Amino acid sequence: MRGAADRLHPGVLVEFALQKFGPRDFDDYFRLVGDARVMAMITERAIPLDEARRDYDKLLAGNAIHPELGQFKILDAQDGGFVGLAKLEVAAADAETAELGYMILPAYWGRGIAGRVARLLVAKAQAQPALRGLFAIIDPANLPSRKILLNNQFVSREFKDFDGLPGEVLERTW
């Protein structure tokens, strides 16, 4: 799936592509979840290698549920470089709601990528006949993600703890 453009360097236009994670993509996944800066607003800690391998096995199983939904690598479409993770995750192939999420490598922060990815994911979700809505879970202190979701017509539904960590659930329906 082709994404919107982003300016990584002045005068250099870069497009993005989404590609489902596969069995050979663990190293890219671990670059994200093993980075404490990336995980600060998600788990409040970097994920150790053994735990990340177990989580990645679950990610791959989840990717088998639906051909168009799951967890995707965000790639620089020009050079194939890994930028981050985007997800539209469902519990079953006929699910009516999906979880929207994203993680971006720190080198790409502050460049509008997460907002563009969120718009792409919303459009992709709306193209799925079975889906009627999306939800996202964020750390209430993650104001940039909250702004991105609100700009994509998500509304706050509740605040609750997730395994002892604060969370805000936002939803969008159609």
Backbone bond lengths (Angstrom), bond angles and torsions (degrees), N, CA, C in turn:
res aa  C-N    CA-C-N  psi(-1)  N-CA   C-N-CA  omega(-1)  CA-C   N-CA-C  phi
1 M - - - 1.456 - - 1.518 108.19 -
2 R 1.277 116.54 124.66 1.455 122.16 179.55 1.515 110.38 -75.80
3 G 1.310 116.15 141.94 1.452 120.70 -179.08 1.515 111.91 -109.79
4 A 1.280 114.56 -177.53 1.459 121.74 177.70 1.519 109.32 -76.12
5 A 1.291 116.29 166.75 1.462 120.95 -179.43 1.520 110.79 -86.34
6 D 1.321 114.82 157.35 1.464 120.45 176.90 1.521 108.09 -144.46
7 R 1.297 117.26 146.89 1.461 120.89 177.44 1.523 108.97 -97.98
8 L 1.341 115.26 103.77 1.462 120.05 177.90 1.519 110.65 -81.23
9 H 1.314 116.10 -35.79 1.456 122.07 177.76 1.521 106.44 -135.00
10 P 1.310 118.60 147.23 1.459 119.55 -179.68 1.528 111.18 -51.26
11 G 1.332 115.96 128.76 1.455 120.75 176.95 1.513 115.30 82.36
12 V 1.327 119.15 -4.72 1.459 121.43 -179.05 1.528 108.34 -110.54
13 L 1.325 115.94 110.84 1.458 121.96 -179.64 1.521 109.30 -89.58
14 V 1.326 117.28 128.55 1.457 121.98 -177.89 1.521 108.98 -124.49
15 E 1.326 116.61 132.93 1.459 121.47 174.33 1.514 108.89 -100.59
16 F 1.343 114.90 159.18 1.453 120.42 -179.51 1.507 110.89 -118.88
17 A 1.313 115.17 152.72 1.452 122.17 175.30 1.520 107.89 -130.45
18 L 1.321 116.33 149.05 1.461 122.21 173.37 1.516 107.90 -108.21
19 Q 1.329 115.73 133.55 1.465 121.83 179.49 1.518 107.72 -139.78
20 K 1.330 116.37 130.99 1.465 119.32 -178.67 1.524 111.10 -57.40
21 F 1.333 115.30 140.32 1.458 120.00 172.77 1.523 108.67 -62.98
22 G 1.321 115.82 142.20 1.457 122.19 177.72 1.517 110.75 -127.74
23 P 1.321 116.64 -178.30 1.470 121.14 -175.74 1.530 114.61 -58.50
24 R 1.335 118.30 -25.11 1.468 120.75 -176.39 1.523 113.78 -96.09
25 D 1.314 117.64 9.45 1.464 120.80 -173.38 1.526 114.37 -104.63
26 F 1.322 117.60 13.54 1.464 119.64 -176.74 1.527 112.33 -58.94
27 D 1.323 117.95 -40.35 1.467 119.99 -176.65 1.531 111.61 -58.51
28 D 1.331 116.95 -41.96 1.467 119.56 176.95 1.524 110.54 -64.14
29 Y 1.332 116.48 -44.89 1.466 121.15 178.50 1.530 110.23 -56.99
30 F 1.333 116.38 -45.23 1.462 119.91 -177.36 1.529 111.91 -68.62
31 R 1.335 117.75 -28.78 1.473 120.05 174.52 1.522 110.45 -57.93
32 L 1.313 116.97 -34.96 1.469 121.39 178.43 1.512 111.77 -77.55
33 V 1.341 116.24 -61.58 1.464 119.94 -170.52 1.519 112.66 -72.25
34 G 1.323 117.27 -19.26 1.455 121.08 176.82 1.520 113.44 -84.55
35 D 1.328 117.01 -1.92 1.462 122.74 -177.99 1.532 109.20 -99.59
36 A 1.312 116.73 115.08 1.468 121.37 -177.67 1.527 111.97 -60.48
37 R 1.337 117.78 -30.37 1.473 120.10 179.34 1.529 110.68 -66.99
38 V 1.329 116.49 -41.50 1.466 121.11 178.62 1.518 110.23 -65.68
39 M 1.327 116.14 -41.40 1.461 121.16 -172.22 1.528 113.74 -87.04
40 A 1.325 118.04 -4.06 1.470 121.43 -175.68 1.522 112.94 -54.33
41 M 1.315 118.45 -39.07 1.467 121.93 -178.42 1.531 112.09 -99.09
42 I 1.337 117.15 9.34 1.465 120.56 -178.76 1.524 109.79 -114.41
43 T 1.324 115.87 -63.86 1.471 120.01 179.98 1.526 112.46 -114.30
44 E 1.323 115.97 -6.12 1.467 123.43 -175.80 1.521 112.97 66.37
45 R 1.341 117.00 15.61 1.469 121.27 177.73 1.522 109.13 -161.21
46 A 1.324 115.10 153.30 1.458 120.01 171.65 1.527 108.30 -69.59
47 I 1.312 116.64 147.70 1.461 121.58 179.85 1.530 108.37 -90.29
48 P 1.354 118.13 125.75 1.465 120.50 178.28 1.530 111.25 -66.69
49 L 1.316 116.03 157.78 1.462 123.03 -174.11 1.526 113.20 -52.98
50 D 1.334 118.46 -49.55 1.471 120.03 -176.48 1.531 111.25 -63.98
51 E 1.311 117.76 -40.70 1.464 121.44 177.72 1.530 110.41 -67.22
52 A 1.325 116.61 -39.37 1.464 120.90 178.82 1.528 110.79 -63.21
53 R 1.334 117.39 -38.83 1.481 119.75 177.66 1.522 110.86 -62.92
54 R 1.328 117.75 -42.25 1.478 120.74 177.46 1.530 110.30 -63.96
55 D 1.322 116.21 -44.33 1.462 120.09 178.93 1.530 111.10 -62.41
56 Y 1.327 116.73 -37.10 1.464 120.33 -179.05 1.528 110.92 -68.41
57 D 1.322 116.83 -37.18 1.470 119.52 175.11 1.528 110.10 -59.85
58 K 1.329 117.11 -40.46 1.476 121.07 177.05 1.533 110.63 -65.98
59 L 1.327 116.82 -39.40 1.460 121.14 177.37 1.526 110.11 -58.92
60 L 1.337 117.08 -46.98 1.464 120.56 -179.59 1.521 111.26 -63.50
61 A 1.328 117.27 -40.01 1.471 120.31 177.02 1.527 109.93 -63.20
62 G 1.315 117.33 -41.40 1.461 121.07 177.63 1.522 112.46 -64.27
63 N 1.329 116.67 -34.22 1.460 120.44 179.25 1.526 112.23 -67.83
64 A 1.329 117.30 -20.29 1.465 121.02 179.52 1.531 112.36 -81.72
65 I 1.326 117.98 -11.13 1.469 121.58 -175.45 1.525 112.11 -67.64
66 H 1.319 117.15 -42.21 1.471 121.47 -173.94 1.532 108.77 -139.13
67 P 1.340 118.22 135.14 1.471 119.41 -176.52 1.527 114.82 -66.90
68 E 1.329 118.53 -26.43 1.466 121.61 -176.07 1.519 114.00 -104.30
69 L 1.330 116.85 -11.50 1.461 121.00 -175.06 1.517 109.91 -119.59
70 G 1.321 116.46 163.90 1.458 121.66 -179.90 1.515 109.75 141.81
71 Q 1.332 114.90 -146.87 1.463 120.32 179.53 1.521 108.55 -115.51
72 F 1.328 114.43 133.08 1.450 122.47 -170.84 1.522 111.66 -121.19
73 K 1.334 115.18 147.44 1.456 120.94 168.18 1.523 106.72 -78.65
74 I 1.317 116.19 137.01 1.460 120.92 169.26 1.524 104.82 -93.82
75 L 1.328 116.13 119.24 1.458 121.22 -175.45 1.520 110.83 -119.04
76 D 1.314 115.59 144.86 1.453 121.24 168.93 1.529 105.11 -69.77
77 A 1.320 117.72 115.37 1.464 121.70 -174.45 1.526 112.33 -66.45
78 Q 1.318 118.24 -20.42 1.464 120.49 -179.37 1.520 112.44 -80.71
79 D 1.330 116.76 -43.23 1.464 118.21 -175.60 1.525 113.56 -119.94
80 G 1.332 117.86 0.23 1.465 121.06 179.13 1.511 113.99 76.16
81 G 1.324 117.98 4.92 1.458 120.90 -178.82 1.518 112.33 -63.26
82 F 1.322 115.56 143.08 1.460 122.18 -178.61 1.520 109.97 -78.83
83 V 1.331 116.54 128.96 1.459 123.25 -177.67 1.522 111.19 -111.22
84 G 1.343 117.11 -35.39 1.456 119.83 -177.40 1.509 112.54 169.88
85 L 1.326 114.73 -160.85 1.460 123.95 -176.59 1.520 109.10 -124.03
86 A 1.329 115.32 139.90 1.466 122.29 173.46 1.514 106.90 -128.55
87 K 1.346 116.71 140.91 1.458 116.85 179.35 1.509 112.76 -136.75
88 L 1.333 112.80 141.47 1.455 125.26 167.02 1.517 103.72 -130.32
89 E 1.310 115.98 89.13 1.464 121.64 -169.16 1.525 110.67 -103.39
90 V 1.341 115.29 132.62 1.462 121.62 176.93 1.520 109.26 -120.10
91 A 1.335 115.39 154.33 1.464 120.90 178.51 1.521 111.55 -84.66
92 A 1.341 117.34 -24.71 1.463 122.42 -179.32 1.526 108.48 -149.03
93 A 1.323 116.82 156.74 1.461 121.14 -177.33 1.520 112.58 -59.70
94 D 1.333 117.55 -29.88 1.465 120.97 -178.47 1.533 112.90 -101.33
95 A 1.313 116.90 19.90 1.471 121.41 -179.11 1.526 110.92 -59.95
96 E 1.325 115.43 148.65 1.464 121.20 177.19 1.527 112.53 -96.42
97 T 1.333 116.93 -12.73 1.464 120.87 177.38 1.525 109.52 -132.04
98 A 1.313 114.93 152.13 1.464 121.69 177.08 1.520 108.15 -132.16
99 E 1.327 115.24 153.55 1.464 120.32 174.94 1.518 109.21 -92.62
100 L 1.314 115.98 127.45 1.454 122.53 176.16 1.523 108.18 -97.15
101 G 1.321 116.61 136.55 1.455 120.63 176.95 1.514 111.16 -160.27
102 Y 1.315 115.82 167.08 1.457 121.12 178.94 1.521 109.08 -160.97
103 M 1.320 115.34 152.62 1.466 123.93 171.84 1.526 106.28 -139.72
104 I 1.303 116.40 136.08 1.458 122.18 -177.26 1.530 108.88 -122.94
105 L 1.334 116.66 137.54 1.468 119.85 174.71 1.532 109.79 -60.68
106 P 1.333 117.70 142.74 1.470 120.78 -177.47 1.526 114.85 -53.98
107 A 1.322 118.33 -32.16 1.467 120.58 179.90 1.524 112.22 -61.06
108 Y 1.329 117.45 -19.18 1.466 122.17 -177.47 1.526 113.36 -107.00
109 W 1.329 117.78 1.65 1.463 120.75 -179.60 1.525 111.00 -63.85
110 G 1.321 115.24 150.93 1.452 121.32 174.04 1.512 114.68 75.94
111 R 1.317 117.36 14.94 1.463 120.98 -176.75 1.524 113.07 -115.55
112 G 1.330 116.71 11.36 1.461 119.87 176.90 1.513 115.48 80.92
113 I 1.321 117.06 5.48 1.462 120.26 -176.20 1.522 111.32 -66.21
114 A 1.318 118.02 -44.91 1.467 120.55 -177.51 1.526 110.84 -60.58
115 G 1.308 118.03 -40.96 1.463 120.94 178.06 1.516 112.08 -63.43
116 R 1.315 116.30 -41.15 1.469 120.20 178.81 1.517 110.95 -68.61
117 V 1.317 116.38 -39.74 1.464 120.18 177.56 1.522 110.05 -63.86
118 A 1.321 117.58 -43.04 1.470 120.46 179.09 1.525 110.68 -59.35
119 R 1.326 117.61 -43.26 1.470 120.36 178.01 1.522 111.13 -61.97
120 L 1.329 117.02 -41.73 1.467 120.77 177.73 1.524 111.16 -61.84
121 L 1.329 116.18 -42.62 1.464 120.01 -178.89 1.525 111.48 -66.72
122 V 1.321 117.62 -40.04 1.466 120.38 177.36 1.527 109.61 -61.36
123 A 1.322 117.51 -45.52 1.471 120.77 179.45 1.526 111.15 -62.85
124 K 1.320 116.47 -41.91 1.469 120.89 178.71 1.525 110.04 -63.00
125 A 1.316 117.57 -42.34 1.468 121.33 179.59 1.522 110.85 -64.67
126 Q 1.316 117.29 -42.90 1.461 120.39 -178.76 1.526 112.16 -65.92
127 A 1.319 117.45 -21.39 1.466 121.48 177.86 1.530 112.38 -80.19
128 Q 1.327 117.19 -7.55 1.472 121.28 179.70 1.525 108.98 -90.90
129 P 1.345 117.99 116.67 1.471 120.64 -174.37 1.531 114.44 -58.38
130 A 1.316 118.50 -33.96 1.473 120.63 -176.30 1.527 112.70 -76.81
131 L 1.320 117.26 -26.48 1.467 119.57 -175.19 1.520 112.07 -75.97
132 R 1.327 114.77 137.42 1.462 122.47 178.02 1.528 111.72 -119.56
133 G 1.340 116.10 -5.57 1.449 118.08 -179.01 1.514 112.95 -176.53
134 L 1.320 113.70 171.29 1.458 123.34 179.40 1.518 108.95 -130.65
135 F 1.322 115.54 155.95 1.455 120.40 168.76 1.514 107.95 -137.24
136 A 1.306 115.84 157.29 1.459 122.68 176.94 1.521 107.49 -140.15
137 I 1.321 115.72 144.97 1.461 121.83 177.84 1.523 107.24 -118.20
138 I 1.322 115.75 124.20 1.463 120.11 -179.49 1.522 110.03 -130.92
139 D 1.319 115.27 160.92 1.457 121.20 168.24 1.531 106.25 -70.95
140 P 1.327 118.70 128.18 1.469 119.90 -179.63 1.531 113.62 -56.15
141 A 1.321 117.36 -22.45 1.465 120.77 178.73 1.531 112.62 -81.49
142 N 1.330 117.37 -7.98 1.461 121.00 -178.18 1.533 109.31 -85.13
143 L 1.311 115.44 76.64 1.462 121.21 -175.67 1.530 113.55 -63.26
144 P 1.346 119.94 -37.19 1.469 118.12 177.04 1.536 112.65 -61.07
145 S 1.337 117.51 -43.17 1.468 119.01 178.75 1.521 111.22 -67.08
146 R 1.307 116.67 -38.49 1.467 119.73 178.16 1.529 109.85 -60.44
147 K 1.330 116.85 -43.92 1.466 121.12 179.13 1.529 111.02 -62.40
148 I 1.324 117.23 -43.06 1.467 121.26 178.39 1.524 110.43 -58.90
149 L 1.324 116.55 -46.06 1.464 120.18 -178.35 1.528 111.36 -67.02
150 L 1.316 117.58 -43.91 1.468 120.10 177.74 1.529 111.05 -61.31
151 N 1.325 117.11 -37.41 1.466 121.24 177.17 1.526 112.11 -66.85
152 N 1.328 116.88 -17.14 1.466 122.50 177.55 1.528 111.35 -105.16
153 Q 1.330 116.14 26.16 1.459 124.60 174.48 1.531 114.53 65.32
154 F 1.322 117.47 25.39 1.464 120.56 170.00 1.524 107.32 -80.16
155 V 1.325 116.19 151.69 1.462 121.49 175.03 1.523 108.40 -127.05
156 S 1.316 115.45 147.59 1.463 120.77 179.38 1.522 109.41 -71.53
157 R 1.343 116.63 132.34 1.459 121.63 179.59 1.523 112.75 -110.25
158 E 1.334 116.77 -40.07 1.464 118.14 -178.84 1.518 110.79 -166.45
159 F 1.323 113.88 160.04 1.455 123.00 172.13 1.517 106.11 -113.32
160 K 1.327 117.01 133.96 1.460 120.17 177.50 1.515 109.91 -158.51
161 D 1.317 115.13 165.89 1.460 120.97 177.43 1.524 109.84 -86.61
162 F 1.320 116.02 141.58 1.455 123.66 174.01 1.520 106.64 -122.52
163 D 1.311 116.25 105.36 1.472 121.67 -177.52 1.526 111.08 52.37
164 G 1.326 116.66 41.62 1.458 121.76 177.72 1.516 115.03 84.46
165 L 1.337 117.89 -1.25 1.463 121.41 179.44 1.524 109.49 -105.08
166 P 1.331 117.75 143.46 1.464 119.57 -179.63 1.522 110.85 -68.95
167 G 1.324 115.71 143.85 1.456 120.04 178.71 1.511 111.99 -146.28
168 E 1.310 114.96 149.33 1.460 122.15 171.95 1.518 107.03 -121.10
169 V 1.326 116.56 130.47 1.458 122.16 177.93 1.525 107.72 -100.59
170 L 1.319 115.30 124.74 1.461 121.74 176.15 1.524 107.89 -116.78
171 E 1.333 116.70 147.75 1.463 121.07 -177.02 1.521 111.04 -134.52
172 R 1.319 113.75 155.70 1.461 121.89 172.25 1.520 106.89 -141.51
173 T 1.325 117.00 130.53 1.466 120.79 178.20 1.522 109.56 -124.70
174 W 1.326 114.78 162.22 1.467 121.03 176.12 1.507 110.03 -147.47
